[in-house]
Amino acid sequence: MRDIKIDSNHVEALVLEKSGPRLFMNITGKNAVGVMDRDKSTLTTTWPLPLGDKLNVAMALDEPNHRLFVVTRTPGKLVVLDSDTGKVVADVSAVGMVDDAAYDARTTYLRRRRSIH
């Protein structure tokens, strides 16, 4: 067991990368996303959320497509980040009281196939 210090008073959702050592975390107290190297137990980078987006509590990862989904409560918004760079690739309005998020690759794949035919 290891202790990892994060300079914030509030850390929320964590998601693990399966193909590598990264762990993504909502550093809610700083309105940011942290990326940790699990092998080294170090925070490698921090990506600030867009100005005005606060209380990031829910998170999900689409690892094959390099998309990290972050949900904020103030305002209610789904922010999609490139999981390699932290750059915002999309954002849409969402409800304000989201507690959790999940990404279902199979459902997304089926929806894409149906829209093609």
JOVEN-V369796 format. One record per pair of residues at least 12 apart in sequence whose ideal C-beta (glycine too) atoms are under 10 Angstrom apart, sorted by the first residue. I is the first residue (numbers start at 1). J is the second residue. D is the distance in whole Angstrom. If there is no record, write none. Layout:
# JOVEN-V369796
i & j & d
I & J & D
I & J & D
This chain:
# JOVEN-V369796
i & j & d
2 & 38 & 10
2 & 41 & 5
3 & 41 & 9
4 & 23 & 9
4 & 25 & 10
4 & 34 & 10
4 & 36 & 7
4 & 38 & 9
4 & 41 & 5
4 & 42 & 8
4 & 43 & 8
5 & 41 & 10
5 & 43 & 9
6 & 25 & 7
6 & 27 & 6
6 & 29 & 9
6 & 30 & 9
6 & 34 & 7
6 & 36 & 9
6 & 43 & 7
6 & 46 & 9
7 & 27 & 8
7 & 29 & 9
7 & 30 & 8
7 & 34 & 10
7 & 43 & 9
7 & 46 & 9
8 & 25 & 9
8 & 26 & 10
8 & 27 & 5
8 & 28 & 7
8 & 29 & 4
8 & 30 & 5
8 & 31 & 10
8 & 32 & 8
8 & 34 & 8
8 & 46 & 10
9 & 27 & 10
9 & 28 & 9
9 & 29 & 4
9 & 30 & 9
10 & 26 & 9
10 & 27 & 8
10 & 28 & 4
10 & 29 & 4
10 & 30 & 8
10 & 31 & 10
10 & 55 & 9
10 & 56 & 10
10 & 57 & 9
11 & 25 & 6
11 & 26 & 7
11 & 27 & 6
11 & 28 & 7
11 & 29 & 7
11 & 30 & 9
11 & 34 & 8
12 & 25 & 7
12 & 26 & 4
12 & 27 & 8
12 & 28 & 5
12 & 29 & 9
12 & 55 & 9
12 & 56 & 7
12 & 57 & 5
12 & 58 & 8
12 & 59 & 7
12 & 70 & 10
12 & 71 & 10
12 & 99 & 9
12 & 100 & 10
13 & 25 & 7
13 & 26 & 5
13 & 28 & 9
13 & 33 & 10
13 & 56 & 8
13 & 57 & 6
13 & 58 & 6
13 & 59 & 4
13 & 60 & 8
13 & 70 & 8
13 & 71 & 9
13 & 99 & 9
13 & 100 & 7
13 & 101 & 7
14 & 26 & 8
14 & 34 & 9
14 & 36 & 9
14 & 59 & 8
15 & 59 & 5
15 & 60 & 7
15 & 61 & 5
15 & 63 & 9
15 & 68 & 8
15 & 69 & 9
15 & 70 & 10
15 & 83 & 9
15 & 101 & 9
15 & 102 & 10
15 & 103 & 9
16 & 36 & 10
16 & 38 & 7
16 & 61 & 8
16 & 63 & 9
17 & 35 & 9
17 & 38 & 8
17 & 61 & 7
17 & 63 & 6
17 & 68 & 10
17 & 83 & 8
18 & 61 & 9
18 & 63 & 6
18 & 64 & 10
19 & 63 & 6
19 & 64 & 9
20 & 37 & 9
20 & 38 & 9
20 & 39 & 9
20 & 63 & 9
21 & 36 & 9
21 & 37 & 5
21 & 38 & 5
21 & 39 & 4
21 & 40 & 8
21 & 44 & 10
22 & 35 & 6
22 & 36 & 7
22 & 37 & 7
22 & 38 & 7
22 & 39 & 10
22 & 44 & 8
22 & 45 & 10
22 & 61 & 9
22 & 63 & 10
22 & 83 & 8
22 & 84 & 10
23 & 35 & 8
23 & 36 & 4
23 & 37 & 8
23 & 38 & 5
23 & 41 & 10
23 & 43 & 9
23 & 44 & 10
24 & 36 & 8
24 & 47 & 9
24 & 59 & 6
24 & 60 & 10
24 & 61 & 7
24 & 68 & 6
24 & 70 & 9
24 & 81 & 9
24 & 83 & 7
24 & 86 & 10
25 & 43 & 9
25 & 46 & 10
25 & 56 & 10
25 & 59 & 8
26 & 49 & 9
26 & 55 & 9
26 & 56 & 4
26 & 57 & 6
26 & 58 & 8
26 & 59 & 5
26 & 70 & 7
26 & 71 & 9
26 & 72 & 9
27 & 43 & 9
27 & 46 & 7
27 & 47 & 9
27 & 48 & 9
27 & 49 & 10
27 & 56 & 8
28 & 49 & 10
28 & 54 & 8
28 & 55 & 6
28 & 56 & 6
28 & 57 & 6
28 & 72 & 9
28 & 73 & 9
29 & 55 & 10
30 & 46 & 7
30 & 48 & 8
30 & 49 & 9
30 & 54 & 10
30 & 56 & 9
31 & 48 & 7
31 & 49 & 5
31 & 50 & 9
31 & 51 & 9
31 & 52 & 9
31 & 53 & 7
31 & 54 & 5
31 & 55 & 8
31 & 56 & 7
31 & 72 & 8
31 & 74 & 9
32 & 45 & 10
32 & 46 & 5
32 & 47 & 6
32 & 48 & 5
32 & 49 & 6
32 & 56 & 8
32 & 70 & 10
32 & 86 & 9
33 & 45 & 9
33 & 46 & 7
33 & 47 & 5
33 & 48 & 8
33 & 49 & 7
33 & 56 & 7
33 & 59 & 8
33 & 68 & 7
33 & 70 & 6
33 & 79 & 9
33 & 81 & 7
33 & 83 & 9
33 & 86 & 7
34 & 46 & 5
34 & 47 & 8
35 & 47 & 7
35 & 68 & 9
35 & 83 & 9
35 & 84 & 10
35 & 86 & 8
45 & 85 & 10
45 & 86 & 7
46 & 86 & 8
47 & 68 & 9
47 & 70 & 9
47 & 81 & 7
47 & 82 & 10
47 & 83 & 10
47 & 85 & 8
47 & 86 & 3
47 & 87 & 8
47 & 88 & 9
48 & 86 & 8
49 & 70 & 7
49 & 72 & 7
49 & 77 & 9
49 & 79 & 6
49 & 81 & 9
49 & 86 & 10
49 & 88 & 8
49 & 91 & 10
50 & 72 & 9
50 & 77 & 9
50 & 79 & 7
50 & 88 & 6
50 & 91 & 7
52 & 72 & 9
52 & 74 & 8
52 & 75 & 7
52 & 77 & 9
53 & 70 & 8
53 & 71 & 10
53 & 72 & 5
53 & 73 & 10
53 & 74 & 8
53 & 75 & 7
53 & 77 & 6
53 & 79 & 6
53 & 88 & 9
53 & 91 & 8
54 & 72 & 6
54 & 73 & 7
54 & 74 & 4
54 & 75 & 8
54 & 77 & 10
55 & 71 & 9
55 & 72 & 6
55 & 73 & 4
55 & 74 & 5
55 & 75 & 9
55 & 76 & 9
55 & 96 & 9
55 & 98 & 10
56 & 70 & 5
56 & 71 & 7
56 & 72 & 5
56 & 73 & 8
56 & 74 & 9
56 & 77 & 9
56 & 79 & 8
56 & 98 & 10
57 & 70 & 9
57 & 71 & 7
57 & 72 & 8
57 & 73 & 6
57 & 97 & 9
57 & 98 & 7
57 & 99 & 7
57 & 100 & 8
57 & 101 & 9
58 & 70 & 7
58 & 71 & 4
58 & 72 & 9
58 & 73 & 9
58 & 78 & 9
58 & 94 & 9
58 & 98 & 5
58 & 99 & 6
58 & 100 & 5
58 & 101 & 4
58 & 102 & 9
59 & 71 & 7
59 & 79 & 10
59 & 81 & 10
59 & 100 & 9
59 & 101 & 6
59 & 102 & 10
59 & 103 & 10
60 & 78 & 10
60 & 100 & 9
60 & 101 & 4
60 & 102 & 5
60 & 103 & 4
60 & 104 & 9
61 & 81 & 10
61 & 83 & 7
61 & 101 & 10
61 & 102 & 10
61 & 103 & 6
62 & 80 & 9
62 & 83 & 8
62 & 103 & 5
62 & 104 & 10
62 & 105 & 7
62 & 108 & 8
63 & 83 & 7
63 & 103 & 9
63 & 105 & 9
64 & 105 & 7
65 & 82 & 10
65 & 83 & 9
65 & 103 & 10
65 & 105 & 9
65 & 108 & 9
66 & 81 & 9
66 & 82 & 6
66 & 83 & 5
66 & 84 & 5
66 & 85 & 9
66 & 89 & 9
67 & 80 & 6
67 & 81 & 7
67 & 82 & 7
67 & 83 & 6
67 & 84 & 10
67 & 89 & 7
67 & 90 & 9
67 & 103 & 8
68 & 80 & 7
68 & 81 & 4
68 & 82 & 8
68 & 83 & 4
68 & 84 & 9
68 & 86 & 8
68 & 89 & 10
68 & 103 & 9
69 & 81 & 8
69 & 83 & 10
69 & 90 & 10
69 & 101 & 6
69 & 102 & 9
69 & 103 & 6
70 & 88 & 9
70 & 91 & 9
70 & 101 & 8
71 & 94 & 6
71 & 95 & 9
71 & 96 & 9
71 & 97 & 10
71 & 98 & 4
71 & 99 & 9
71 & 100 & 9
71 & 101 & 5
72 & 91 & 9
72 & 94 & 8
72 & 96 & 8
72 & 98 & 8
73 & 94 & 9
73 & 95 & 9
73 & 96 & 5
73 & 97 & 7
73 & 98 & 7
73 & 99 & 9
74 & 96 & 7
75 & 93 & 7
75 & 94 & 9
75 & 96 & 7
76 & 92 & 10
76 & 93 & 6
76 & 94 & 5
76 & 95 & 5
76 & 96 & 3
76 & 97 & 8
76 & 98 & 7
77 & 91 & 6
77 & 92 & 7
77 & 93 & 6
77 & 94 & 5
77 & 95 & 10
77 & 96 & 9
77 & 98 & 10
78 & 90 & 8
78 & 91 & 7
78 & 92 & 5
78 & 93 & 8
78 & 94 & 5
78 & 95 & 10
78 & 98 & 8
78 & 101 & 8
79 & 91 & 5
79 & 92 & 9
79 & 94 & 9
80 & 92 & 8
